[in-house]
Amino acid sequence: MKPIPFIFAILLVAWPPAGLAQNAGGASTVQRPVARSQQEYQDYHAAADAATGSALERAAGDFAHKYPQSQLRLPLYLKSLRQYQHENDSTGILSAGESVLALDPDTALALVLTSTVLADGLNTGDPDLAMKTATITERTGRALRVLEAATAAAASAQPDAAGLYRTTLKATAYSALGLMKLKTGDDAGAEKDLRSGATLTELRPDPYIWYHLALAQDHRKKYRAALYSVEQAMQLASGNPQLQRLAEAEHDHLTAKLRGQNENQTKDASDDAGGTQPPE
């Protein structure tokens, strides 16, 4: 189960236009950070010119060391986080995300991306499982509260880039929470959260959410619902061969389950009728 590449691609597409505040998930009411001197301004732009996530993170660290009180530290670490996101570098996302959250614990993007990476890497044999699940639960909950507050404070209720961005982040938070529950055996909770994510992404559907929803429903023996979910994933995953194969395998598994279920129902009906049905 590898949701990271596709989810991160969606978040990159949905990123709001320049000028929108980044820590509140797209609200435009937060004051933009400013440099306190011309030298700080020049050093900020020199650091921001780095091309890779690792180079940006190093430059952000050097800048933060030189200007420990600068308002521009957060934008630099955010830029390195988004670059790691673009590169699908999970280790980098966790590193840059922690730096962002140390400066602003309400940065929705960092809360959601680090939760997604942690959920994707969960293993039931992990000695840190309890700590990681607690972190995912706390961060996704915090992200959803921040995003709800930003939505309530938005100047316009009309759909826009910032609104789409917030909605996508909410869906990704639910996806991370659902994946965590799926991997730790809470199939009912996983189904609830993944369904919330699927509902939020109706305008920009996410095949990984539908695929994981199918798995949760499969585990709960809700085979017809699971078949519908995995068919949604198959339709949406045409550009992702790895996910397409996973969805097709799950589709075959569910089809076999339903076929066996129907055969058992036919046999039971035959037995109840005194065996009047001819053998197949």
Backbone bond lengths (Angstrom), bond angles and torsions (degrees), N, CA, C in turn:
res aa  C-N    CA-C-N  psi(-1)  N-CA   C-N-CA  omega(-1)  CA-C   N-CA-C  phi
1 M - - - 1.458 - - 1.525 108.36 -
2 K 1.323 117.77 105.81 1.453 121.92 -175.94 1.526 111.35 -125.95
3 P 1.345 117.54 86.10 1.455 118.88 -176.54 1.515 115.01 -82.76
4 I 1.334 118.02 -13.93 1.462 119.69 -167.45 1.521 114.63 -58.05
5 P 1.332 121.04 -54.19 1.466 118.53 -173.62 1.518 114.11 -56.24
6 F 1.328 117.38 -45.08 1.457 118.64 -176.15 1.524 111.48 -71.80
7 I 1.323 116.37 -43.95 1.461 119.53 -179.45 1.517 110.17 -60.61
8 F 1.314 117.61 -44.13 1.451 120.25 -179.01 1.516 110.96 -64.38
9 A 1.326 116.69 -36.29 1.466 119.29 178.17 1.515 110.70 -62.90
10 I 1.318 117.20 -41.37 1.459 120.76 178.59 1.524 110.66 -62.02
11 L 1.327 117.13 -44.05 1.454 119.90 -179.49 1.514 111.85 -64.57
12 L 1.328 116.97 -34.81 1.459 119.71 177.57 1.522 110.66 -65.27
13 V 1.319 116.83 -43.22 1.460 120.69 179.16 1.523 110.56 -64.08
14 A 1.324 116.26 -37.22 1.465 120.41 -174.33 1.525 113.51 -85.21
15 W 1.333 117.18 -2.77 1.474 119.05 -177.28 1.520 110.43 -57.39
16 P 1.331 118.69 133.00 1.469 120.60 -174.50 1.519 112.54 -70.88
17 P 1.313 117.70 163.01 1.456 121.67 -179.03 1.517 112.16 -61.80
18 A 1.329 115.59 158.79 1.452 120.71 177.91 1.525 109.78 -57.06
19 G 1.337 114.96 142.70 1.454 119.02 178.88 1.515 112.67 104.93
20 L 1.337 117.23 -19.52 1.455 119.27 176.79 1.522 108.64 -82.95
21 A 1.318 116.11 141.90 1.458 119.52 179.96 1.518 109.97 -63.24
22 Q 1.320 116.00 143.59 1.458 119.95 -173.36 1.516 112.68 -98.75
23 N 1.331 117.92 -26.24 1.453 117.64 -173.76 1.520 112.43 -78.84
24 A 1.323 118.01 -24.00 1.470 120.42 -176.30 1.518 112.03 -100.63
25 G 1.317 117.08 17.89 1.446 119.41 176.00 1.508 113.89 73.08
26 G 1.313 118.26 24.56 1.447 118.97 175.02 1.514 115.14 116.12
27 A 1.325 118.56 -3.46 1.462 118.88 176.28 1.527 108.72 -67.23
28 S 1.319 116.87 144.64 1.455 120.17 -174.26 1.515 113.26 -105.66
29 T 1.340 117.22 19.55 1.454 120.75 -174.68 1.528 112.99 -100.18
30 V 1.345 118.39 -7.81 1.451 121.28 -176.86 1.520 109.85 -81.96
31 Q 1.328 115.97 135.61 1.456 120.62 -177.99 1.520 110.41 -66.17
32 R 1.339 116.08 136.71 1.463 120.83 -179.62 1.521 109.50 -71.42
33 P 1.352 117.68 141.85 1.466 120.85 177.76 1.522 110.89 -68.32
34 V 1.324 115.40 149.03 1.461 120.57 -178.93 1.522 109.51 -132.93
35 A 1.345 115.70 155.47 1.459 121.69 174.98 1.517 110.00 -83.51
36 R 1.322 116.12 149.65 1.460 120.54 -179.48 1.530 112.10 -92.50
37 S 1.309 116.73 -9.75 1.461 119.85 179.19 1.519 108.92 -152.16
38 Q 1.324 115.67 163.36 1.450 120.46 177.58 1.519 110.80 -64.75
39 Q 1.331 117.39 -37.72 1.465 120.50 179.38 1.530 110.87 -64.89
40 E 1.324 116.29 -41.76 1.470 119.78 177.58 1.526 110.39 -61.65
41 Y 1.315 115.42 -41.74 1.464 120.84 179.06 1.529 110.62 -61.27
42 Q 1.338 116.91 -44.96 1.464 120.98 -179.54 1.525 111.16 -66.53
43 D 1.323 116.68 -42.04 1.468 120.03 179.71 1.525 110.97 -65.98
44 Y 1.325 115.96 -35.24 1.468 119.14 176.85 1.520 110.72 -61.43
45 H 1.314 116.95 -47.58 1.469 119.89 -179.02 1.521 111.97 -67.05
46 A 1.322 117.00 -34.26 1.469 119.79 176.26 1.527 109.94 -64.36
47 A 1.320 117.54 -42.41 1.465 121.39 178.70 1.524 111.05 -66.34
48 A 1.334 116.35 -39.54 1.466 120.72 -177.19 1.513 112.62 -70.34
49 D 1.332 117.74 -13.61 1.465 121.05 -179.45 1.524 112.86 -80.02
50 A 1.331 118.56 -8.48 1.468 120.80 178.86 1.526 109.58 -58.82
51 A 1.334 115.81 145.70 1.464 119.33 -168.44 1.524 114.59 -95.50
52 T 1.320 119.09 -25.26 1.465 121.55 -175.34 1.517 110.34 -113.97
53 G 1.319 115.05 164.14 1.451 118.92 179.61 1.515 112.27 -60.85
54 S 1.336 116.89 -44.87 1.463 119.60 -178.66 1.523 111.40 -66.03
55 A 1.341 116.82 -39.99 1.464 119.98 178.47 1.528 110.73 -65.81
56 L 1.317 117.03 -40.21 1.461 120.71 177.58 1.521 111.36 -64.38
57 E 1.327 116.63 -40.66 1.461 119.46 -179.55 1.525 110.49 -66.44
58 R 1.333 117.47 -41.81 1.465 119.79 176.69 1.527 110.99 -62.34
59 A 1.331 115.59 -44.16 1.462 119.61 179.83 1.526 110.91 -63.46
60 A 1.335 116.36 -38.57 1.460 120.17 177.97 1.521 110.33 -64.21
61 G 1.336 116.73 -40.29 1.458 120.39 178.46 1.521 112.17 -64.15
62 D 1.327 116.01 -43.23 1.470 120.23 177.94 1.524 110.67 -63.39
63 F 1.322 116.17 -42.50 1.469 120.61 179.59 1.524 110.37 -63.73
64 A 1.337 116.87 -43.51 1.466 120.79 -179.16 1.525 110.85 -65.02
65 H 1.329 116.67 -34.53 1.463 119.90 177.82 1.530 110.42 -67.16
66 K 1.328 116.49 -39.41 1.465 121.20 -178.56 1.517 111.39 -75.84
67 Y 1.353 116.19 -35.22 1.467 121.03 -177.26 1.537 108.91 -126.23
68 P 1.341 117.49 72.85 1.481 120.16 -172.68 1.517 115.08 -64.91
69 Q 1.332 118.14 -14.48 1.458 121.03 179.37 1.531 112.16 -109.07
70 S 1.315 117.71 5.57 1.462 120.55 -173.45 1.527 112.34 -68.04
71 Q 1.311 115.71 139.48 1.464 121.29 173.57 1.525 111.73 -71.47
72 L 1.315 116.83 -14.67 1.464 121.10 -175.53 1.530 113.12 -88.06
73 R 1.311 117.86 -1.21 1.472 119.88 177.12 1.529 110.45 -63.27
74 L 1.325 116.33 -44.91 1.458 120.35 -177.57 1.530 112.41 -61.91
75 P 1.347 119.94 -48.16 1.463 118.92 177.89 1.526 113.46 -58.54
76 L 1.334 117.77 -34.34 1.463 120.00 179.21 1.524 111.23 -68.59
77 Y 1.321 116.71 -46.16 1.465 118.91 178.35 1.538 110.96 -65.50
78 L 1.332 116.10 -35.04 1.462 118.91 175.88 1.527 111.48 -63.94
79 K 1.325 116.06 -38.25 1.466 118.76 178.93 1.520 110.44 -65.62
80 S 1.328 117.24 -40.24 1.465 119.20 177.33 1.524 110.31 -65.87
81 L 1.340 117.76 -37.45 1.461 121.41 177.70 1.526 110.64 -61.76
82 R 1.333 117.04 -45.62 1.465 120.02 -179.13 1.530 111.23 -67.07
83 Q 1.332 116.62 -33.51 1.459 118.73 177.60 1.527 110.96 -69.09
84 Y 1.326 116.71 -42.34 1.470 119.91 174.58 1.528 109.84 -59.85
85 Q 1.319 116.23 -39.19 1.464 121.79 177.00 1.528 109.58 -59.53
86 H 1.314 116.21 -46.02 1.466 121.25 178.82 1.523 111.09 -62.44
87 E 1.323 116.67 -34.24 1.469 121.67 -178.77 1.523 112.07 -85.90
88 N 1.335 118.03 -4.25 1.467 123.25 -175.67 1.527 111.50 54.92
89 D 1.313 115.67 42.76 1.461 122.88 -179.16 1.530 108.12 -98.44
90 S 1.323 116.27 98.17 1.462 120.77 -174.96 1.521 112.32 -63.94
91 T 1.328 116.62 -42.79 1.456 120.21 -179.97 1.520 110.61 -62.28
92 G 1.331 115.86 -43.47 1.453 120.30 178.65 1.513 112.37 -64.29
93 I 1.329 116.51 -39.20 1.463 120.63 179.17 1.522 110.66 -61.31
94 L 1.327 116.60 -43.36 1.459 119.06 178.31 1.528 111.24 -63.94
95 S 1.326 116.55 -42.53 1.463 120.42 -178.42 1.524 111.48 -65.19
96 A 1.335 116.53 -53.39 1.465 120.08 -179.48 1.523 110.86 -66.12
97 G 1.332 116.82 -36.96 1.458 120.60 179.24 1.517 112.07 -61.19
98 E 1.335 116.46 -40.61 1.463 119.34 178.08 1.522 110.98 -64.45
99 S 1.331 116.66 -38.37 1.472 119.89 178.46 1.520 110.69 -64.72
100 V 1.335 116.24 -40.84 1.465 120.25 178.24 1.526 110.24 -62.94
101 L 1.321 116.95 -46.61 1.463 120.83 -176.22 1.522 111.96 -69.63
102 A 1.331 117.84 -26.02 1.458 120.27 175.36 1.522 110.52 -66.24
103 L 1.332 116.40 -30.84 1.459 121.23 179.18 1.525 112.34 -87.37
104 D 1.331 115.71 -35.43 1.468 120.24 179.43 1.526 108.62 -148.92
105 P 1.328 118.22 99.34 1.469 121.28 -176.61 1.520 114.28 -68.00
106 D 1.334 118.06 -6.00 1.460 121.40 179.19 1.527 112.89 -103.20
107 T 1.313 117.92 16.74 1.466 120.45 178.28 1.527 108.83 -74.35
108 A 1.318 116.55 107.07 1.465 121.27 -172.04 1.526 112.46 -60.75
109 L 1.330 116.93 -42.69 1.462 119.22 -178.26 1.514 111.25 -59.70
110 A 1.325 117.67 -45.81 1.457 121.06 -179.48 1.530 111.16 -66.41
111 L 1.325 116.98 -39.92 1.463 120.25 177.57 1.525 111.34 -59.97
112 V 1.328 116.22 -44.87 1.466 120.90 -176.34 1.524 111.79 -73.25
113 L 1.334 117.36 -44.28 1.470 119.21 -176.85 1.523 112.00 -68.06
114 T 1.329 117.58 -41.83 1.466 118.33 178.48 1.525 110.60 -66.32
115 S 1.325 117.52 -36.98 1.471 120.33 176.81 1.516 111.09 -63.33
116 T 1.335 116.76 -40.36 1.459 121.10 179.92 1.524 111.17 -64.13
117 V 1.324 116.59 -44.25 1.465 120.60 178.78 1.526 110.36 -63.15
118 L 1.326 116.72 -44.63 1.466 120.12 179.70 1.525 111.48 -63.07
119 A 1.332 117.15 -42.77 1.470 120.55 179.76 1.510 110.88 -65.36
120 D 1.320 117.49 -40.76 1.459 121.07 -179.67 1.524 111.51 -63.91
121 G 1.328 117.07 -32.60 1.461 120.25 -177.06 1.509 114.64 -92.94
122 L 1.336 118.19 4.00 1.461 120.10 -177.84 1.518 112.00 -63.35
123 N 1.318 114.61 140.92 1.455 122.46 176.09 1.515 107.04 -139.08
124 T 1.326 116.94 130.69 1.465 119.65 -175.40 1.528 112.30 -61.93
125 G 1.334 117.44 -19.71 1.462 120.18 177.68 1.508 113.60 -90.44
126 D 1.317 117.49 3.83 1.455 122.14 -177.96 1.528 109.98 -70.35
127 P 1.341 118.04 125.05 1.472 119.21 178.96 1.526 112.80 -64.53
128 D 1.336 117.16 -20.31 1.466 121.21 178.86 1.527 112.02 -97.90
129 L 1.335 117.40 18.82 1.463 121.04 -174.58 1.522 112.01 -57.35
130 A 1.330 117.68 -46.23 1.459 120.59 -177.12 1.527 110.73 -63.14
131 M 1.326 116.68 -41.84 1.456 120.13 -179.55 1.533 110.41 -66.40
132 K 1.327 116.77 -41.40 1.464 119.90 -178.82 1.520 111.77 -67.66
133 T 1.326 116.92 -42.02 1.467 118.88 179.17 1.528 110.49 -65.82
134 A 1.328 117.21 -37.10 1.462 119.83 176.90 1.524 110.63 -64.47
135 T 1.340 116.50 -39.54 1.463 120.45 179.30 1.526 110.83 -65.44
136 I 1.331 116.71 -44.48 1.465 120.55 179.04 1.529 110.54 -61.42
137 T 1.318 116.16 -45.63 1.464 120.75 -179.38 1.528 111.04 -61.64
138 E 1.327 116.45 -45.15 1.467 120.21 -178.76 1.522 111.05 -66.64
139 R 1.336 117.09 -42.67 1.465 119.87 -174.96 1.524 112.54 -73.64
140 T 1.322 117.04 -40.04 1.463 117.65 178.16 1.532 110.11 -67.13
141 G 1.321 116.40 -39.16 1.466 118.91 177.37 1.517 111.67 -62.85
142 R 1.315 116.25 -41.98 1.464 120.06 179.02 1.527 110.43 -65.21
143 A 1.337 116.30 -43.83 1.466 120.11 179.33 1.514 111.18 -59.33
144 L 1.321 117.08 -43.47 1.464 120.10 -178.72 1.527 110.97 -65.38
145 R 1.321 117.16 -37.20 1.472 119.65 177.43 1.530 110.92 -66.57
146 V 1.336 116.25 -42.92 1.466 120.32 178.50 1.526 110.69 -61.94
147 L 1.328 116.09 -43.93 1.460 120.47 -177.47 1.521 111.83 -69.53
148 E 1.322 117.12 -37.21 1.467 119.91 176.39 1.527 110.34 -64.00
149 A 1.328 116.28 -41.46 1.461 119.98 178.94 1.525 111.00 -64.66
150 A 1.343 116.06 -39.90 1.463 119.81 178.75 1.519 110.92 -65.82
151 T 1.323 116.96 -38.66 1.466 120.83 178.04 1.518 110.51 -64.02
152 A 1.340 115.79 -43.55 1.472 119.81 -179.58 1.524 111.36 -64.73
153 A 1.347 116.12 -31.30 1.458 120.22 -177.36 1.523 113.32 -88.75
154 A 1.339 117.04 -6.05 1.462 120.27 -176.84 1.524 110.51 -60.74
155 A 1.320 114.80 141.48 1.467 119.55 -177.71 1.520 112.54 -69.55
156 S 1.321 117.04 -28.50 1.462 121.10 -176.83 1.514 110.27 -127.88
157 A 1.322 115.66 139.67 1.462 120.60 176.24 1.516 111.44 -89.17
158 Q 1.335 117.16 -3.60 1.457 120.77 -179.03 1.523 110.26 -74.47
159 P 1.335 118.27 144.76 1.457 120.70 178.42 1.526 110.74 -59.15
160 D 1.333 116.97 133.26 1.451 121.79 177.34 1.520 107.86 -150.36
161 A 1.334 115.75 -177.79 1.464 119.17 -177.19 1.522 111.32 -62.30
162 A 1.327 117.10 -41.81 1.463 120.11 179.86 1.524 110.95 -65.44
163 G 1.333 117.27 -39.62 1.455 120.49 178.11 1.514 112.10 -64.63
164 L 1.334 116.96 -42.12 1.453 120.88 177.45 1.518 110.47 -63.32
165 Y 1.320 116.05 -40.16 1.459 120.56 179.15 1.525 111.05 -62.18
166 R 1.323 116.97 -46.59 1.460 120.15 178.95 1.522 111.08 -61.37
167 T 1.331 116.20 -43.93 1.459 120.23 -179.54 1.526 111.16 -62.66
168 T 1.327 116.68 -40.70 1.457 120.65 179.30 1.518 111.20 -65.93
169 L 1.325 116.60 -40.54 1.459 119.70 177.02 1.530 111.02 -64.24
170 K 1.319 116.93 -40.31 1.469 119.71 177.18 1.521 110.53 -60.49
171 A 1.338 116.03 -46.09 1.458 120.09 -179.30 1.520 110.75 -61.91
172 T 1.328 117.07 -39.10 1.455 121.02 -179.42 1.525 110.60 -69.27
173 A 1.333 116.73 -35.11 1.462 119.81 175.47 1.527 110.47 -63.20
174 Y 1.326 116.92 -45.58 1.467 119.91 177.26 1.531 111.11 -63.54
175 S 1.324 116.53 -36.22 1.457 120.33 178.82 1.530 111.01 -63.83
176 A 1.341 116.82 -44.61 1.470 120.69 178.42 1.518 110.76 -62.36
177 L 1.329 116.14 -42.58 1.463 120.73 179.30 1.530 110.55 -65.05
178 G 1.341 115.93 -42.61 1.459 119.71 179.13 1.514 112.44 -65.92
179 L 1.333 116.84 -39.83 1.464 120.36 178.76 1.522 110.44 -65.06
180 M 1.323 116.59 -40.59 1.468 119.79 176.64 1.525 110.85 -58.74
181 K 1.333 116.60 -45.66 1.462 120.17 -179.17 1.519 111.51 -68.26
182 L 1.323 116.82 -36.11 1.461 120.44 178.03 1.523 110.38 -62.11
183 K 1.331 116.39 -40.87 1.462 120.60 -177.27 1.524 112.75 -77.00
184 T 1.325 117.00 -17.99 1.460 119.69 -178.77 1.528 112.64 -108.29
185 G 1.337 116.82 11.92 1.456 120.88 170.78 1.509 116.55 90.77
186 D 1.322 118.69 3.02 1.469 121.17 177.73 1.535 107.75 -91.95
187 D 1.321 116.43 76.18 1.466 120.71 -174.15 1.525 112.32 -67.59
188 A 1.333 117.37 -36.23 1.468 119.76 178.75 1.525 110.40 -65.61
189 G 1.330 116.83 -44.18 1.455 120.31 177.25 1.512 112.10 -64.89
190 A 1.334 115.65 -38.75 1.462 120.21 178.56 1.520 110.70 -62.99
191 E 1.333 116.62 -43.99 1.462 119.67 179.61 1.521 110.84 -61.27
192 K 1.319 117.26 -42.49 1.465 120.98 -179.06 1.531 111.20 -62.45
193 D 1.332 116.77 -47.55 1.466 119.86 -177.12 1.523 111.80 -70.26
194 L 1.315 117.34 -40.47 1.462 120.28 -179.82 1.529 111.03 -68.08
195 R 1.317 116.53 -34.33 1.463 118.89 175.92 1.531 110.26 -66.11
196 S 1.335 116.62 -38.12 1.467 119.75 175.83 1.519 110.27 -61.44
197 G 1.325 116.73 -42.44 1.455 120.56 178.24 1.512 112.16 -63.70
198 A 1.327 116.52 -42.13 1.467 120.55 -179.90 1.530 110.78 -64.14
199 T 1.319 116.75 -39.09 1.467 120.56 179.10 1.525 110.82 -64.60
200 L 1.323 117.01 -40.17 1.459 120.90 -178.67 1.524 112.77 -69.34
201 T 1.333 116.73 -25.15 1.470 119.69 -176.79 1.525 112.53 -100.15
202 E 1.322 117.58 25.67 1.468 119.39 -179.12 1.523 111.87 -59.98
203 L 1.344 117.68 -35.14 1.464 120.25 179.75 1.526 112.14 -77.38
204 R 1.322 116.69 -25.70 1.458 121.66 178.92 1.529 107.20 -138.87
205 P 1.339 117.97 76.22 1.468 121.56 -171.05 1.527 112.70 -60.51
206 D 1.308 115.33 145.35 1.460 123.16 179.97 1.530 109.30 -113.36
207 P 1.331 118.36 111.37 1.466 119.65 -177.10 1.518 113.65 -63.54
208 Y 1.344 117.80 -28.35 1.459 119.40 179.56 1.519 111.42 -68.37
209 I 1.308 117.48 -36.89 1.465 119.41 176.81 1.524 109.72 -63.27
210 W 1.335 117.18 -44.01 1.465 120.45 179.19 1.533 110.84 -64.75
211 Y 1.327 116.78 -38.55 1.476 120.02 179.90 1.524 110.19 -64.78
212 H 1.313 117.35 -48.18 1.465 119.67 -179.64 1.527 111.47 -67.38
213 L 1.332 117.01 -32.81 1.456 120.11 174.48 1.526 110.04 -61.97
214 A 1.326 116.63 -41.56 1.472 120.50 177.43 1.522 110.87 -60.02
215 L 1.335 117.33 -41.05 1.467 120.30 179.76 1.529 110.82 -64.05
216 A 1.326 116.35 -43.24 1.462 119.28 179.37 1.527 111.04 -62.72
217 Q 1.327 116.57 -42.16 1.464 120.51 178.97 1.523 111.31 -68.41
218 D 1.305 116.68 -36.40 1.463 121.46 176.01 1.527 109.68 -60.55
219 H 1.329 116.78 -47.95 1.465 120.57 179.78 1.524 111.72 -59.49
220 R 1.332 116.32 -28.55 1.460 120.87 -179.70 1.537 111.65 -91.66
221 K 1.331 116.21 8.19 1.466 123.45 179.31 1.530 112.79 62.53
222 K 1.322 115.87 27.01 1.471 121.36 175.66 1.523 107.05 -96.22
223 Y 1.327 114.77 70.12 1.461 120.81 -166.16 1.524 113.17 -67.64
224 R 1.313 118.21 -38.23 1.475 119.23 -179.58 1.532 110.69 -67.72
225 A 1.316 116.53 -42.62 1.461 119.44 176.69 1.531 110.44 -63.80
226 A 1.332 115.91 -40.22 1.461 120.13 179.48 1.520 110.93 -64.73
227 L 1.333 116.82 -38.56 1.459 120.14 179.26 1.521 110.49 -63.59
228 Y 1.321 117.30 -41.64 1.467 120.47 176.91 1.528 110.20 -60.72
229 S 1.334 116.40 -45.45 1.461 120.64 -177.99 1.521 111.53 -62.86
230 V 1.330 116.80 -44.38 1.461 118.67 -177.78 1.520 111.13 -70.28
231 E 1.319 117.83 -28.70 1.472 120.22 175.27 1.529 110.46 -67.47
232 Q 1.344 117.15 -34.86 1.465 119.64 174.11 1.524 110.22 -63.52
233 A 1.323 115.81 -42.68 1.459 120.18 178.68 1.525 111.24 -61.92
234 M 1.320 116.58 -42.13 1.472 120.30 -179.41 1.523 111.34 -63.55
235 Q 1.318 116.99 -40.32 1.465 120.58 -179.96 1.521 111.94 -66.02
236 L 1.327 116.12 -32.73 1.465 120.93 -175.32 1.521 113.53 -90.39
237 A 1.327 117.70 -14.13 1.464 121.20 -170.90 1.521 113.63 -100.56
238 S 1.316 117.72 20.62 1.461 119.93 -175.49 1.530 112.61 -60.49
239 G 1.335 117.16 -27.90 1.456 119.91 -179.86 1.512 113.71 -92.44
240 N 1.324 117.19 8.18 1.458 121.97 -177.51 1.528 109.08 -129.56
241 P 1.339 117.98 90.03 1.469 120.83 -174.83 1.521 113.79 -57.59
242 Q 1.340 117.51 -37.65 1.457 119.94 -178.62 1.522 110.91 -63.79
243 L 1.311 116.31 -48.36 1.459 119.75 179.10 1.524 110.71 -67.05
244 Q 1.322 117.25 -36.82 1.458 120.67 179.04 1.526 110.69 -58.21
245 R 1.329 116.60 -43.34 1.464 120.47 178.71 1.523 111.36 -64.86
246 L 1.321 116.86 -42.83 1.462 120.44 178.64 1.528 110.94 -62.16
247 A 1.328 115.84 -43.75 1.467 120.08 -179.32 1.522 111.11 -66.66
248 E 1.317 117.28 -40.04 1.465 120.55 178.90 1.524 111.10 -64.23
249 A 1.340 116.61 -39.86 1.464 120.04 178.48 1.524 110.48 -65.22
250 E 1.325 116.86 -40.96 1.463 120.17 177.79 1.527 110.44 -67.20
251 H 1.329 116.97 -37.02 1.466 120.69 177.85 1.531 110.16 -62.32
252 D 1.322 117.16 -44.02 1.471 120.76 178.41 1.524 110.59 -62.76
253 H 1.323 115.79 -42.17 1.469 120.83 179.63 1.533 110.52 -61.66
254 L 1.330 116.84 -45.57 1.467 120.51 -178.49 1.518 111.47 -68.79
255 T 1.325 116.52 -37.77 1.468 119.82 177.89 1.520 110.24 -61.15
256 A 1.341 115.97 -42.08 1.466 120.02 178.41 1.520 110.99 -65.30
257 K 1.320 116.85 -40.03 1.459 120.63 178.56 1.531 110.87 -61.71
258 L 1.334 116.04 -45.25 1.460 120.23 -179.44 1.522 111.17 -67.49
259 R 1.329 116.49 -37.58 1.469 119.66 178.18 1.530 109.46 -62.53
260 G 1.336 116.22 -45.35 1.456 119.75 178.60 1.515 111.80 -63.71
261 Q 1.311 116.30 -38.49 1.464 121.27 178.16 1.519 110.75 -63.01
262 N 1.332 116.72 -43.91 1.465 120.89 179.84 1.528 111.02 -66.16
263 E 1.325 115.75 -38.43 1.466 119.01 179.46 1.527 110.51 -65.47
264 N 1.333 116.33 -39.93 1.462 119.56 178.89 1.524 110.93 -65.44
265 Q 1.345 116.19 -38.75 1.465 119.74 178.34 1.521 110.82 -65.29
266 T 1.332 116.75 -39.44 1.461 120.80 178.03 1.523 110.83 -64.45
267 K 1.353 115.38 -41.91 1.463 119.95 178.93 1.521 110.97 -64.62
268 D 1.346 116.64 -41.72 1.459 119.77 179.21 1.525 110.86 -63.89
269 A 1.345 115.38 -40.95 1.459 118.98 178.72 1.525 110.54 -63.82
270 S 1.341 115.61 -37.88 1.462 120.11 178.92 1.521 110.73 -65.72
271 D 1.326 116.63 -41.46 1.462 120.56 179.57 1.521 110.86 -65.29
272 D 1.357 115.12 -39.73 1.464 118.46 179.37 1.514 112.15 -66.51
273 A 1.331 117.04 -26.97 1.466 120.73 -178.60 1.526 111.84 -89.57
274 G 1.319 116.16 8.26 1.471 119.37 177.61 1.495 112.87 83.81
275 G 1.314 117.20 23.23 1.452 119.74 175.68 1.495 114.41 75.65
276 T 1.336 118.86 27.91 1.455 121.05 -177.98 1.515 113.28 -78.42
277 Q 1.359 116.85 -14.87 1.453 119.16 179.77 1.531 109.29 -78.01
278 P 1.333 117.09 135.57 1.473 119.66 177.22 1.517 110.20 -68.63
279 P 1.310 119.06 146.56 1.458 121.86 178.10 1.528 109.55 -65.30
280 E 1.383 116.11 149.76 1.466 119.94 177.86 1.518 109.87 -80.76
